[in-house]
Amino acid sequence: MIYKKTILLIIIIILFSCNFYDYEREERIQKYWNEFTLDDMNLVSIYYYHVWILDHIEYRYNEDPDNWQYPQETLDIMKGDCEDRGILLLAIAYYKFNKKGEAIIGINPNNFNDRHFYTYIDGKYYGKLDGYEEILRIPYDEVPYWIEEINHL
């Protein structure tokens, strides 16, 4: 009886001391994800494109004047601020998923100079920050240059 309890205790100790997380698999997935380019991707949802944009399009703070980039410009230089990233996501949503989203301008009620651009596509917000109040909503069709030269995606 004592022998069985000792063996059971040893098995429990071994099991709890083992690390079952597959780090090699995680590294392979991360390497695969990092090597994606937008042209190679055929992701299944707008959300995954949003994540790709956040991970791969370097955030660049507004310059003066703040000129909004065409989607292709953002892809070419792999940099952009919240407007540029949002415009890219709207273009992808339209051309990959036939979804016409909306651009939203939000403002920080504690600092009226602090504005933020985010999107609303197919019932979901992308890039929305807490504490910003919506002041302007622009339907996709009202900003025609967003769709320029992005149809090859």
C-alpha positions in Angstrom: 0.0 0.0 0.0 2.8 2.4 0.9 4.6 1.4 -2.3 1.5 2.3 -4.4 1.2 5.7 -2.7 4.9 6.5 -3.2 4.7 5.6 -6.9 1.5 7.7 -7.3 3.2 10.6 -5.5 6.3 10.4 -7.8 4.0 10.3 -10.9 2.1 13.4 -9.6 5.4 15.3 -8.9 6.7 14.4 -12.4 3.5 15.5 -14.1 3.3 18.8 -12.3 7.0 19.6 -12.8 6.8 19.0 -16.6 6.2 21.9 -18.9 3.7 20.9 -21.5 3.9 24.1 -23.5 5.2 23.5 -27.0 7.7 26.4 -27.4 9.0 25.1 -30.7 5.5 25.1 -32.2 5.0 28.6 -30.9 8.3 29.7 -32.5 7.3 28.1 -35.8 3.9 29.9 -35.7 5.5 33.2 -34.9 8.1 32.8 -37.7 5.4 31.9 -40.2 3.2 34.9 -39.1 6.2 37.3 -39.3 7.0 36.2 -42.8 3.5 36.9 -44.1 3.0 39.8 -46.5 -0.4 41.2 -47.2 -0.3 39.9 -50.8 0.3 36.3 -49.5 -2.5 36.3 -47.0 -5.9 34.9 -47.5 -7.1 35.3 -43.9 -10.6 34.3 -43.0 -11.7 37.4 -41.2 -11.3 41.2 -41.0 -10.1 40.8 -37.5 -7.0 38.9 -38.6 -6.1 41.6 -41.1 -6.5 44.1 -38.3 -4.1 42.2 -36.2 -1.7 41.9 -39.1 -1.8 45.7 -39.7 -1.2 46.4 -36.0 1.8 44.0 -36.0 3.4 44.9 -39.3 2.5 48.6 -40.1 4.8 50.6 -37.9 3.0 53.4 -36.1 4.2 56.8 -37.2 3.0 59.9 -35.4 1.2 62.6 -37.3 3.3 65.0 -39.2 2.2 68.6 -39.8 0.2 68.7 -42.0 -1.3 65.3 -41.5 -1.9 63.9 -45.0 -3.9 60.8 -45.1 -2.1 58.1 -47.1 -3.6 55.9 -49.8 -3.8 52.3 -48.8 -1.1 51.3 -51.3 1.2 54.0 -49.8 0.8 52.6 -46.3 1.7 49.1 -47.7 4.7 50.5 -49.7 6.3 52.2 -46.7 4.9 49.9 -44.0 4.3 52.9 -41.8 1.3 55.0 -40.9 -0.7 56.7 -38.1 -4.2 55.7 -37.0 -5.9 57.2 -40.1 -3.6 55.4 -42.5 -4.0 52.0 -40.8 -7.7 52.5 -40.6 -8.0 53.4 -44.3 -6.0 50.3 -45.2 -8.3 48.1 -43.1 -11.4 49.6 -44.7 -10.0 49.0 -48.2 -9.1 45.4 -47.3 -12.6 44.8 -45.8 -14.1 46.0 -49.0 -12.0 44.2 -51.5 -11.4 41.0 -49.6 -14.8 40.6 -47.9 -17.1 43.0 -49.8 -17.9 44.9 -46.6 -18.3 48.6 -46.6 -17.2 50.0 -43.3 -17.2 53.4 -41.8 -14.4 55.7 -40.7 -14.9 57.3 -37.3 -13.2 60.3 -35.8 -13.2 60.3 -32.0 -12.1 63.0 -29.7 -10.8 62.9 -26.2 -13.2 65.0 -24.1 -10.4 66.0 -21.8 -8.2 67.3 -24.6 -9.9 68.5 -27.7 -6.6 68.5 -29.6 -6.4 64.7 -29.1 -8.3 63.0 -31.9 -8.3 59.4 -32.9 -9.4 57.5 -36.1 -10.9 54.1 -35.9 -13.2 52.0 -38.0 -16.6 50.2 -37.8 -16.9 47.3 -40.1 -19.7 44.6 -40.2 -20.9 45.4 -36.7 -17.5 45.6 -35.0 -15.1 48.4 -34.0 -11.4 48.2 -34.9 -8.9 50.4 -33.3 -11.4 52.1 -31.0 -9.8 53.5 -27.8 -11.6 53.9 -24.5 -12.5 57.4 -23.5 -12.8 58.9 -27.0 -16.2 60.2 -28.1 -17.4 59.8 -31.6 -17.7 63.2 -33.4 -17.8 62.2 -37.1 -18.7 59.0 -39.0 -17.8 58.8 -42.7 -19.4 56.1 -44.8 -16.9 54.2 -47.0 -18.4 55.5 -50.3 -17.9 59.1 -49.3 -14.1 58.9 -49.5 -13.4 57.6 -53.0 -9.6 57.7 -52.9 -9.6 54.9 -50.3 -10.4 52.4 -52.9 -7.7 53.5 -55.4 -5.3 50.8 -56.5 -6.1 48.5 -53.7 -8.2 46.0 -55.8 -5.2 43.8 -56.4 -5.3 42.6 -52.8 
